[in-house]
């Protein structure tokens, strides 16, 4: 059995938000797994080898680590602004699912969404 390698997959739909990290033996397998995860085999996707995520196998990095250590961004669930460490150092993650994370800029945004 080949060791799994980390691949970053994203939809080529105009935004630059990374989609998901998958672990696979090669890029073809990674692309296939993405279709299984997202049920979107018809969509154009980009598959990039990301060795910096190999150490997180088999589950991948947390959303918190992706924002704090790897410069990813996610949309705030309340205001829809980009949540990055630079722009939102007090960011809050309330759902670590990499497929649909619940991320807020800060406590004020989380409070606003709760109302």
C-alpha positions in Angstrom: 0.0 0.0 0.0 1.4 3.4 -1.0 1.6 6.1 1.5 -1.0 8.8 1.1 0.2 12.2 0.0 -1.7 15.5 0.6 -3.4 17.3 -2.2 -5.3 20.6 -2.2 -8.4 20.6 -4.4 -10.4 23.6 -5.3 -13.2 24.4 -7.7 -12.2 26.6 -10.7 -15.2 28.8 -10.4 -13.7 32.2 -10.0 -13.0 32.4 -6.3 -9.7 31.6 -4.8 -10.9 29.9 -1.6 -9.2 26.5 -1.1 -11.7 23.8 -1.0 -10.4 20.7 0.7 -7.3 18.7 1.5 -7.5 15.0 0.6 -5.0 12.2 1.0 -4.3 9.9 -2.0 -1.5 8.0 -3.7 -1.5 10.3 -6.7 -3.3 13.3 -8.2 -5.7 11.2 -10.3 -6.9 9.4 -7.1 -7.1 12.7 -5.3 -9.3 14.1 -8.1 -11.5 11.1 -7.9 -11.8 11.3 -4.1 -12.8 15.0 -4.4 -15.7 14.0 -6.8 -16.8 11.5 -4.1 -16.6 14.1 -1.3 -18.3 16.9 -3.2 -20.4 14.9 -5.6 -19.2 17.2 -8.3 -17.3 15.1 -10.8 -18.6 17.4 -13.6 -16.9 20.5 -12.2 -13.5 21.7 -13.2 -11.1 21.4 -10.3 -7.5 22.1 -9.6 -5.4 19.5 -7.9 -2.1 20.7 -6.3 0.4 18.5 -4.4 0.8 20.0 -0.8 3.6 18.2 1.1 3.3 20.6 4.0 0.0 18.8 4.8 1.4 15.3 4.7 2.1 15.4 8.5 -1.6 15.8 9.2 -2.6 12.5 7.5 -5.0 10.8 7.6 -7.6 13.4 8.7 -6.0 16.6 7.5 -5.4 19.9 9.3 -8.0 21.6 11.4 -9.8 24.7 10.1 -8.0 26.6 12.9 -4.6 25.4 11.7 -5.5 26.2 8.1 -6.2 29.8 9.1 -3.5 30.3 11.7 -0.6 28.4 10.2 -1.3 28.0 6.5 -2.8 31.4 5.4 -6.1 29.9 4.2 -9.2 32.0 4.5 -12.9 31.1 5.0 -16.0 33.3 4.8 -17.5 34.6 8.0 -20.8 32.9 8.6 -22.3 36.3 9.7 -20.8 39.1 7.6 -19.4 37.0 4.7 -16.0 38.8 4.9 -12.8 36.8 4.5 -11.5 35.4 7.8 -7.8 35.5 7.8 -5.3 35.6 10.7 -4.2 39.1 9.6 -7.7 40.6 9.2 -9.4 38.7 12.0 -6.9 37.7 14.7 -9.8 37.0 17.1 -11.5 34.6 14.7 -13.7 31.8 16.0 -14.3 28.3 14.6 -17.5 26.6 15.8 -17.4 23.7 13.3 -14.1 22.0 12.3 -15.7 20.3 9.3 -13.3 21.1 6.4 -16.2 20.8 4.0 -18.5 23.3 5.7 -16.7 25.1 8.6 -18.6 27.5 10.8 -16.2 30.4 11.1 -16.7 34.0 12.4 -14.5 37.1 12.3 -14.9 37.6 16.1 -17.4 37.2 18.9 -19.4 40.2 17.7 -20.1 38.5 14.4 -21.0 35.3 16.1 -23.4 37.2 18.4 -24.9 39.0 15.4 -25.6 35.7 13.7 -27.2 34.2 16.8 -29.9 36.9 16.9 
